[in-house]
């Protein structure tokens, strides 16, 4: 965590000023000597003295020869028939450098992309059409549409492949990139073309403000005895306050006669791992909830103690192919400790952690910095979490408001 504290210097006495002056003369002399040495051979100086000062250095074998980039730019400037926007050139080089790693989770974001990303983390999606999208079968598809929003009213269905936005091809873009294309000023029009049954269908809609809470609560009567005894908790993402929100829900369960919980993590692509840890503290008392490994080192993360108010409550967790990252941390820990029955289909399989590193000009580097493991040491990366009870939900089920996964959870 960045230390933003500031230490203020105390007012100097004449004696202090004298000592400081003497020190500055000595420092100036030493600096002059070091300057001469550095001027003679900087690399030899750094390589020789840095280890004794406790600094890490990269060997010449680790350095990168950037001269080929200079060659490309020089050639472009000589032969390109048009104006070259140097700032765009630099931004493109940054993005290309990061993309060359081949890790889809490690990305460079411009200031604008960073702002959109930060807003999406907190559910501040602005104005759009109410489409929840995710990668399925190699395409970005509509997972579901939100009630009383333009997409559902227009007739966009779950399973549709996002193909074009405002006549621009988007089928090769990420879900995040497509979502940014769909968003815009409230009241403005957006044209979305989808592919359904190998046919293109185009919908023109007016954007509306989207209310996207991170967690919501509904009471259900699963015993069909006229009494609501089951809490249905829907989580759409893990925002910084998601764990707090769900804890607030749970504090009233005893008063309201709640005896069972259904936690819906379907289509929840994750978010802050700290929020997942907070949520798990409702069921797990002080034990490890996940382990993070970087290189040869590892770090355990624990649930809070004496706060597991749902620890003995019958719990079902719903998951699907779009349950990812922090959501998989929750499902994996509850499964390992036997705190819940997992129902649905195998999860996405994102067992890596990204660090968000602020760069100059408000740009951002989202970089894979670690891998995480369930409390029993299982890696779910690229494999996902296998449910205890497998139940599929088709696109036809979604479009006709049928939910066999939730029905199974109720019956259990």
N, C-alpha and C positions, 0 to 999 in steps of 0.2 A: 504494500500500500504506500502510496506517495506520502511523504512527510511534508505537510504544508506549514509546519510551525516556523516561527521566525524568532531568532534570538537577538534581542536588542543589546547593544554595547552600553556598559555603564559609563557615566561621565568620568573622564580621566583626570587624575590629580596631576600636578606638575611633575611629581616623581614618575608617575606612570608614563607621562608623555616623554620623559627623558629616556626611560628604558625602551620605549617604542622606537624612539629616534635612533638609539644605538642599534637596536635589532634591524631596523631598516637599512642601516649602512652595511651591516654584515650580510643581510639578504641580498642587497644590491651587488656586493662583491661576488658572492656565490653565484648569483644569477648570471653575471658577466662571464664567469668561468664556464658555467654550464652552457651558456649561449655559444661560446667558442667551440666547445666540444660538439654540441648539436650541429653547429654549422659545418663542422668537418665531416661528420658521419652520423646522421640521425638514426638510421636503422641499427647500426652497431651499438649506439648509445642505449637506445630503447631495449634492444634484445639483451644487452649485457646487464643493465642496472635494474630494469623493471621487476624481474623475479625477486630481487632482494628487497624491493619496496612492497611486495605483496600484490603486484598487479599482474593480471593475466595478459598474455600477448599471443597474437596469431603468428605462426611461422610463415615464412615466405611461401611454403607449399599451400597454405590456406588462403593466401591472397588471391584476388581475382584480377585478371588482366582485362580492363575495360576498353582497351584500344580498339577492338572490333566495333564497339558501339560508336566510337568517334569516327571510325571509317564509314559506317553506314550513314551517320548524320552528315558528314562532309560530302559524301556522294549524293545524298538527297538534295542538299543545298545547292550543289553544282548543277544537277540535271533536272530537278523537279520543276515543271512548268506551272507554277502557282505559288501562293503564299504559304509559308510554313508557320503554323501557330506553335511556338516553342513550348508554351505551357501545356498544351494538349499533348505534345510530343513527349514531354517529361512524364505526364500523368499516365500515358499509354505505356511508357517504358516501365514505370513502377508496377502497374497492373500485370504486365507481361512477365516481369521478373518473378512476382509472387506466383502467378499461374503456372510458371514453368516447373514448379515443384510437383504438379500433378495431384495435389491434395485439394479436393473440392471444398474442404472446410477452411482452408487457409486462403484468405482473400485480402486484397487491398481495396479500400473504399475511399473515394473522393469525399470532400466535405459534404456535398449534397447527399451522396449515398450513405455516409455516416449518419447524417441527421435523420434520414428515412429509417435507417436500421435502428437507431436509438428509439425513435417513436414507436416502431413495431414491437420492440421489447416491452414497452409499457402500454401497448394496446392503443396508442394514439395514432390510429391509422388514417385519421382525417376523413375525407369523403371518398366513397367508392361505390361498389354495386353489391357488396355482400357475398363475395365468393370465397370459400375456403378451398385452397388448392394444395396439392402435394404431388410428389413424384410417384407414379404408379406404372409399372410395366414399361419403363423407359420413357414415359411421357409425363408432362405436367398436366394433371387432370383435375377437374372439379371434384372435390371430395364431398362437399355439401354446400348448399346455399343457405344463407341466414334468413329466418322468417321476416316477413314484412320489409324486405329489401328489394332493390330493383332487379337483381339477377333472377330471383325466384319468380317475381311477377312477370318478367319477360319470357320465362320458359327455359332458362338454362338449367340443365340437369346434372346430377352426379354422374361421373363417368365421362363427361364431355372433355375432349382434349383441347387445351388452349392453343389456338393456332395463329391468330393475328389479333393485334390491338391497334385500332385506327389505321388499318391496312398495312401495318408493319409486321413482318413475320417474327413470331416470338417462340415458336415451337422448340427452338434449340436453346432457349434461355432458361435460367433457374426460376423457381417459383417466386423467389424474392424479387428478381428483376421484372418478371411479368406483373407482379402485384404493384410495383412502382409505376408501371406503365398504365395500369388500370386506374390508379388513384389520380385525383385532381381536384380542382376547385368545386365546391358544392354547387349544384345546379348546372354544371357544364356537362356536355354530352361526351360519351365514349362509345366507340364501336368495337364490339368484341366478336370475333369469328371463332367458332369451335368446330371440331370434327366429331360427328356422331354417326355411327354405322357407316363409316367411309364417305359421309356426305358433309359438305361445309354448310354451316348455319350461322348467319350473322344477326346480331342483336344490337340495336342502338338504344342506349339507356342514359338517363340523367343521373349523375352521381348524387348520392345522399350521404349525410353524416352517419358514420357507422359507430354504434356503441358496442365496444368489445371488452366486456369484463373478463377478468382472469379466472374467476370462480363463481359459480352460482349454485343455489340450494333449492331443492324441491322435496317435499315429503310425499311418500308413496304408501299405498295400502297393498303390500305384497301378499298378505294372508287372506285378502278379500273378505275381511270381517267388519268392514266399515271403519276401521281405525288405521290411521297413518302411523306405521311403526318402523318405516325404513327411510333413511335419509339418502337421497340421490344427489351426489355432489359432482357437478360438471366442472372440469378444469380445462381451459382452452390454451393456457400457456403458464409458465412459471415466472411471474413477475416478482419484484422484490417483496411485495406484500401478500403474495398468494398464500403462503403458510399462515400468516396472521389472519387473513380472511377466513380460511377454513377452520382455524382454531376458534374464531368467534362464533362460527356456525355450531361447532361441536359443544361449546359451553352450555348450550341450551337444550341439548339432546335429552338429557335426563328429565328435565322439566316437561318436555314435549312428548315424552313416552317413546322416544326412539330407541330401538333395540338392535337395529341392523343398518349397515352402511353399504351403499354401492358407490364406488369412486370411479368416475368415468374419465379415463386418460386417452380415449380414442382421438386421433387427429391432433393430439397435443405434441407439437414439435420440440418442446423443451423450453429452455430459458436459463435462469440463474440456478446453478447447483445449490447455492445457499438456501434458496426457497424450497427446493426439494428436501433438503436436510431438515428445514423447519417443519415441513409437512409431515415427514416421517416421525418426528418427535411426538406426534399424536398417538402413534401405535408402538413405537420402539423406545424403551427406557434406557438411555445412556449407552447403548451399544453401538458398534461400528455400523454405519449405513452405507458407506462405500470407501474404497481405497483408491488413491490416485498414484500412479507410477510415472516417473519421468527418468529415463535413462536407467541407472542402477539404483535410484532412490525411490522410496515410497512414503506416502503419508496417509494415515487413517483419518476419516471424518466421522464424528460421533453425534448421535442424537442427544438432545438435552435430557437431563435427569429429572425424574419426578414430575413429568408433564404428559405422560402417555395416557391421556384420559380415555382413549379409544382402544387401549391395548387388549382388552378382553372382549371387545365387541365384534360380533360376526361381520366380516367384511368381504365384499366381492370387488375385484378390480377389473374394469373393462379395458381391453387393449386392442389395437389393430396395426396394420402395416405402417401407419403414419404416427404411431406412438414412438417418440424418439428422445434421445439424450436425457435430460433431467427427468422426463416421464419414465424412462426405462430405469433410472436410478431408483425411483420410488417403487415401481413394480418389482424390480429385482430384489430389493431389500425386504419387502413385505413377503415375497415368495420364499426367500431364503430362511426367514424366521418363522414361517408358517403362520403369519398374521393375516393372510388373505388368500382367497382362491382366485386365480387369474383366469379370466374368461375372454375368449375372442380368438384372434389370430396372431401369429408370431409378429413381434414388434420390428421396427426398422433396422436396428442394429448399429447405433451410433455410440460406440464406447470410447469416444475421445473427448477431450476438454479443450476449449479454445480460450486463449487469453486475449483480451481487448487492449491493444496498445495504442495510445494516442500519439499521432505523428504531427509534424508541422502543418500549418494552414488548415487545422481541424480535420485532417484526414485520419484514417484509422487502419490499423493492421489487425485482422482477426486471424490468429495463428494457432494451429494445433500445438499445444504445449505439454500434453500429458494424455495417458490412457487411464480409464477408470475400470474398477472391478467390483463385483457384488461382494457383500460381506463374506461369502464362502469362497471368494477368490476366482469367480468365473468371469471371463471376458465375453462380452456380448457383441463386440465389434464385428460388423458384417454378418452376424448370425442372428442377433436379436434374442428376445426372451420367448420361450415356448410356453403357451398358456397351459394351465392344468386341465381346462376344459375347452376344446377347440370348437368354436361356432363361427361360421362365416356369415357375412352380411353383404349381399350383392348390391350393385348399383340400382337394380330394379326395386330391391327392398327399400333403399334410401328414398328413391323417387316416389314410392307409394306409401311412405311413412311407416314401413314395417321395420321392426327392430328385433330380430331373433336373438341377438346377443344380450340385449337388455331383458328380453323375456326369459332367457335362460338364467340370467342373474337373479331375477325375481323368484324363479322356481327353486333356486338353490338356497 
